[in-house]
Amino acid sequence: MNKKIRKTTILAGIFLMLAILPLGAQDTLKVSDRRSGKVEVREFTADYLDTVQLKKVFVLNDYSMIGVEYGAAANMMLFTPAKKQSYLLSPSTFGVYYTRYGKMFNYLPYFGFKVGIRSTSEGYKFKEDKETHQIPTLEGATAARIRIIDMPFMALIHADSDHLSGFASVGIYGGYRTSIERFGENVDESVRYSFMEYDRRFDYGICGGVGMAFVFDPFEFHINLNVRYSWGTLYDYDYASPYYYRYAYPLDLSLTGGLYFHLTRRTGRSRGQIRREAIDRVKHPEKYEDTYSDNR
């Protein structure tokens, strides 16, 4: 009887030791030194590893998106000779854009480009000259709104976080003035909605702006403040006199909101990227030997 008790006690002690041993077990982790490039093996207890909190690293991919923007514009003209003006508000600016974020020279991050087609406006609105107490006119009009379709191409620089992005852009555009509406009591009805023979229809210039985006994959909501300055005068500079040239260069400010859809993944790896890496690992296993050895 005593032998049975003694045997049972010994077996219970063995099982108890086997249960306690894992609590003091240690895991090994290979750590590399960035400066020396050496890899050393360190030991950590399971209890310590259970308390380690891993920090999520934000990695931005090269990605593209397509979207629409809608907003309002404030228009004016830079006249020579100068005329007193105020901004003409135009509540209909609409565009469709393609945006690509990527690395410049395949190395420098946070760059990109934006291209699109846009329907917007140009125009002017004269105000009273305090010295002469008169309101200037052009073809009898005290104000005019010109609709234009243009195609901007802009370079981008941006900074991003998980759900927020800020960006700035600068570029060029080319467009065509499609219609005009002149305002004023002295406007001849024959020219109220018509271009004059000396008016220039083609337009070109520089454009740019700043903005921010709220990101909820796969969508982005953009708020943009844009400026557009034309290098194409509104009319032939010598239409009134071959000796005294006259110019009118449009200058526009616009505030727009936009909704964009991601065409490729903004963060993380896509199925195509994982597939290509798998194929590359099979074809070129020597490139991944260090990875295999570190995981052993």
C-alpha positions as CSV (number, residue, x, y, z in Angstrom):
1,M,0.0,0.0,0.0
2,N,2.8,2.4,0.9
3,K,4.5,1.5,-2.4
4,K,1.4,2.5,-4.3
5,I,1.1,5.8,-2.5
6,R,4.8,6.5,-3.0
7,K,4.5,5.6,-6.7
8,T,1.4,7.9,-7.1
9,T,3.2,10.7,-5.3
10,I,6.3,10.4,-7.6
11,L,4.1,10.4,-10.7
12,A,2.2,13.5,-9.5
13,G,5.4,15.3,-8.8
14,I,6.6,14.5,-12.4
15,F,3.4,15.8,-13.9
16,L,3.6,19.0,-11.7
17,M,7.2,19.7,-12.9
18,L,6.2,19.2,-16.5
19,A,3.4,21.7,-16.0
20,I,5.6,24.3,-14.3
21,L,8.5,24.1,-16.7
22,P,6.8,25.8,-19.7
23,L,6.1,28.8,-17.4
24,G,9.8,29.5,-17.2
25,A,10.5,28.6,-20.9
26,Q,12.3,31.2,-23.0
27,D,11.9,32.0,-26.7
28,T,14.7,33.1,-28.9
29,L,14.5,36.1,-31.2
30,K,17.1,37.2,-33.8
31,V,17.7,40.9,-33.7
32,S,19.8,42.7,-36.3
33,D,21.8,45.9,-35.7
34,R,21.2,48.5,-38.4
35,R,24.7,50.0,-38.1
36,S,26.9,47.0,-37.9
37,G,24.6,44.6,-39.8
38,K,25.3,41.9,-37.3
39,V,22.6,39.5,-36.2
40,E,22.5,38.4,-32.5
41,V,20.3,36.0,-30.7
42,R,18.5,37.2,-27.6
43,E,16.3,35.2,-25.3
44,F,13.0,36.5,-23.9
45,T,10.6,34.8,-21.6
46,A,7.1,33.9,-22.8
47,D,5.6,36.2,-20.1
48,Y,7.6,39.1,-21.5
49,L,6.6,38.4,-25.1
50,D,3.0,38.3,-24.0
51,T,3.3,41.9,-22.8
52,V,5.0,43.3,-25.9
53,Q,2.7,45.7,-27.9
54,L,3.4,45.8,-31.6
55,K,3.1,49.2,-33.3
56,K,1.4,49.3,-36.6
57,V,3.6,50.9,-39.3
58,F,1.9,53.0,-41.9
59,V,3.3,52.2,-45.4
60,L,1.8,54.1,-48.4
61,N,1.8,52.4,-51.7
62,D,2.1,53.9,-55.2
63,Y,-1.6,54.1,-56.0
64,S,-4.1,55.7,-58.3
65,M,-7.7,57.0,-58.1
66,I,-10.4,58.6,-60.2
67,G,-13.0,61.1,-59.0
68,V,-15.3,64.0,-59.6
69,E,-15.1,67.6,-58.2
70,Y,-17.8,70.2,-58.0
71,G,-17.7,73.8,-56.6
72,A,-17.9,77.5,-57.1
73,A,-15.5,80.0,-58.7
74,A,-14.7,83.7,-58.2
75,N,-13.6,85.4,-61.5
76,M,-11.9,88.6,-62.5
77,M,-9.6,89.9,-65.2
78,L,-6.3,91.7,-65.2
79,F,-6.9,94.5,-67.6
80,T,-4.4,96.8,-69.3
81,P,-5.2,99.7,-69.0
82,A,-6.6,98.9,-65.5
83,K,-10.3,98.9,-64.6
84,K,-12.0,98.9,-61.2
85,Q,-13.4,95.4,-60.5
86,S,-14.9,93.1,-57.9
87,Y,-15.1,89.3,-58.1
88,L,-17.8,87.7,-60.2
89,L,-19.2,84.6,-58.5
90,S,-19.9,81.5,-60.6
91,P,-21.5,78.6,-58.8
92,S,-20.8,75.8,-61.3
93,T,-17.3,74.3,-61.6
94,F,-17.3,70.6,-62.4
95,G,-14.5,68.2,-63.3
96,V,-13.4,64.6,-63.7
97,Y,-9.9,63.7,-62.7
98,Y,-7.4,60.9,-62.6
99,T,-4.7,61.1,-59.9
100,R,-1.6,58.9,-59.5
101,Y,0.6,58.9,-56.4
102,G,4.1,57.5,-56.9
103,K,7.8,57.9,-56.4
104,M,9.7,60.4,-58.4
105,F,12.5,58.7,-60.3
106,N,11.3,55.5,-58.6
107,Y,13.0,56.7,-55.4
108,L,11.6,60.0,-53.9
109,P,8.2,59.3,-52.3
110,Y,5.2,61.6,-51.8
111,F,4.9,62.8,-55.4
112,G,2.3,62.3,-58.1
113,F,0.4,63.9,-60.9
114,K,-3.3,64.8,-61.6
115,V,-4.9,65.2,-65.0
116,G,-8.6,65.8,-66.0
117,I,-11.2,67.6,-67.9
118,R,-13.1,70.5,-66.3
119,S,-16.0,72.8,-67.1
120,T,-15.5,76.1,-65.4
121,S,-15.9,79.9,-66.0
122,E,-14.0,83.1,-66.5
123,G,-15.3,86.6,-66.3
124,Y,-15.3,90.1,-64.9
125,K,-17.5,92.5,-63.0
126,F,-16.7,96.2,-63.0
127,K,-17.4,98.6,-60.1
128,E,-17.6,102.3,-59.8
129,D,-14.4,104.3,-60.0
130,K,-14.3,106.5,-56.9
131,E,-12.5,109.3,-58.7
132,T,-14.7,109.5,-61.9
133,H,-17.9,108.1,-60.2
134,Q,-18.4,106.0,-63.4
135,I,-18.6,102.2,-64.0
136,P,-16.4,101.0,-66.8
137,T,-17.9,99.0,-69.6
138,L,-16.7,96.6,-72.3
139,E,-18.9,96.3,-75.4
140,G,-21.6,98.0,-73.2
141,A,-21.3,95.3,-70.5
142,T,-20.6,96.0,-66.9
143,A,-20.0,92.2,-66.3
144,A,-19.6,89.1,-68.4
145,R,-19.4,85.3,-67.7
146,I,-17.5,83.0,-70.1
147,R,-17.8,79.3,-70.0
148,I,-14.7,77.3,-70.7
149,I,-13.7,73.6,-71.0
150,D,-10.1,73.0,-70.2
151,M,-7.7,70.1,-69.4
152,P,-5.3,70.7,-66.5
153,F,-2.2,68.7,-65.9
154,M,-0.6,69.2,-62.5
155,A,2.3,67.8,-60.5
156,L,1.5,66.9,-56.9
157,I,3.3,66.7,-53.6
158,H,1.5,65.1,-50.6
159,A,1.8,64.0,-47.0
160,D,-0.4,61.1,-45.7
161,S,-1.6,59.4,-42.5
162,D,-4.1,56.6,-42.0
163,H,-7.2,58.7,-42.7
164,L,-5.9,62.1,-43.7
165,S,-3.9,63.5,-46.5
166,G,-2.7,67.0,-47.4
167,F,-1.4,68.0,-50.9
168,A,-0.3,70.9,-53.1
169,S,-0.3,71.0,-56.9
170,V,1.0,73.2,-59.7
171,G,0.8,72.7,-63.5
172,I,-0.5,74.0,-66.8
173,Y,-3.8,73.8,-68.7
174,G,-5.2,74.4,-72.1
175,G,-8.9,75.1,-73.0
176,Y,-11.5,76.5,-75.3
177,R,-14.0,79.2,-74.5
178,T,-17.4,77.8,-75.4
179,S,-19.9,80.6,-74.6
180,I,-20.3,84.1,-73.2
181,E,-23.0,86.1,-71.5
182,R,-22.8,89.9,-71.1
183,F,-24.7,91.8,-68.4
184,G,-25.7,95.4,-68.4
185,E,-28.5,97.8,-69.5
186,N,-26.4,99.1,-72.5
187,V,-25.5,95.7,-74.0
188,D,-26.6,95.3,-77.6
189,E,-28.8,92.1,-77.8
190,S,-26.9,91.0,-80.9
191,V,-23.7,90.6,-78.9
192,R,-25.1,89.6,-75.4
193,Y,-24.5,85.9,-76.1
194,S,-22.0,86.1,-78.9
195,F,-18.2,86.4,-79.2
196,M,-16.8,89.3,-81.2
197,E,-14.6,88.6,-84.2
198,Y,-11.6,89.8,-82.3
199,D,-12.3,87.7,-79.2
200,R,-9.9,84.8,-78.7
201,R,-11.5,81.4,-78.0
202,F,-8.4,79.3,-77.1
203,D,-7.0,79.7,-73.6
204,Y,-4.0,78.4,-71.8
205,G,-2.0,79.2,-68.6
206,I,-0.9,77.9,-65.2
207,C,-3.0,76.4,-62.4
208,G,-2.5,74.9,-59.0
209,G,-3.8,74.8,-55.5
210,V,-3.8,73.2,-52.0
211,G,-6.2,70.7,-50.4
212,M,-6.8,68.0,-48.0
213,A,-8.5,64.6,-48.1
214,F,-10.3,62.5,-45.6
215,V,-9.6,58.8,-46.5
216,F,-11.9,55.9,-45.9
217,D,-10.7,53.1,-48.1
218,P,-11.5,52.8,-50.9
219,F,-12.9,56.3,-51.0
220,E,-11.5,59.8,-50.4
221,F,-13.3,63.0,-49.9
222,H,-11.3,66.1,-51.1
223,I,-11.6,69.8,-50.3
224,N,-9.6,71.9,-52.8
225,L,-8.7,75.6,-53.1
226,N,-7.5,76.3,-56.6
227,V,-6.1,79.2,-58.6
228,R,-5.9,79.6,-62.4
229,Y,-4.1,82.3,-64.3
230,S,-4.5,82.6,-68.0
231,W,-1.7,83.5,-70.4
232,G,-4.3,83.8,-73.2
233,T,-5.8,87.3,-73.5
234,L,-9.5,87.7,-73.9
235,Y,-9.3,89.6,-77.2
236,D,-6.7,90.7,-79.8
237,Y,-4.5,93.2,-78.2
238,D,-4.7,95.7,-81.1
239,Y,-8.4,95.4,-81.9
240,A,-9.1,99.0,-80.8
241,S,-5.9,100.7,-82.0
242,P,-2.7,99.5,-83.7
243,Y,-0.7,101.9,-81.5
244,Y,-2.3,101.3,-78.0
245,Y,-2.5,97.7,-77.0
246,R,-5.1,96.3,-74.7
247,Y,-5.0,93.1,-72.7
248,A,-7.4,91.1,-70.5
249,Y,-6.0,88.0,-68.7
250,P,-8.4,85.9,-66.6
251,L,-7.6,85.1,-63.0
252,D,-9.9,82.7,-61.2
253,L,-10.2,81.2,-57.6
254,S,-12.3,78.1,-57.0
255,L,-13.4,76.1,-54.0
256,T,-14.4,72.5,-54.7
257,G,-15.3,69.3,-53.0
258,G,-14.6,65.9,-54.6
259,L,-15.2,62.2,-54.2
260,Y,-12.6,59.8,-55.3
261,F,-12.4,56.0,-55.7
262,H,-9.2,54.0,-55.3
263,L,-8.2,52.1,-58.4
264,T,-5.4,50.3,-56.7
265,R,-4.6,49.6,-53.0
266,R,-3.5,52.6,-50.9
267,T,-1.9,50.5,-48.2
268,G,-0.9,46.9,-47.8
269,R,-0.1,44.4,-50.6
270,S,-2.6,43.5,-53.4
271,R,-3.2,40.0,-54.6
272,G,-1.2,40.7,-57.7
273,Q,1.8,41.8,-55.6
274,I,1.6,38.7,-53.4
275,R,1.3,36.5,-56.5
276,R,4.3,38.2,-58.2
277,E,6.4,37.8,-55.0
278,A,5.5,34.1,-54.8
279,I,6.6,33.6,-58.4
280,D,9.8,35.5,-57.7
281,R,10.5,33.4,-54.6
282,V,10.2,30.2,-56.7
283,K,12.4,31.5,-59.6
284,H,15.0,33.3,-57.4
285,P,15.1,31.6,-54.0
286,E,18.6,32.9,-53.4
287,K,17.2,36.5,-53.0
288,Y,15.2,35.3,-49.9
289,E,17.9,33.1,-48.1
290,D,18.4,35.8,-45.4
291,T,14.7,35.9,-44.8
292,Y,14.5,32.1,-44.5
293,S,17.4,32.0,-42.1
294,D,16.0,34.8,-39.9
295,N,12.7,32.9,-39.5
296,R,14.3,29.7,-38.4
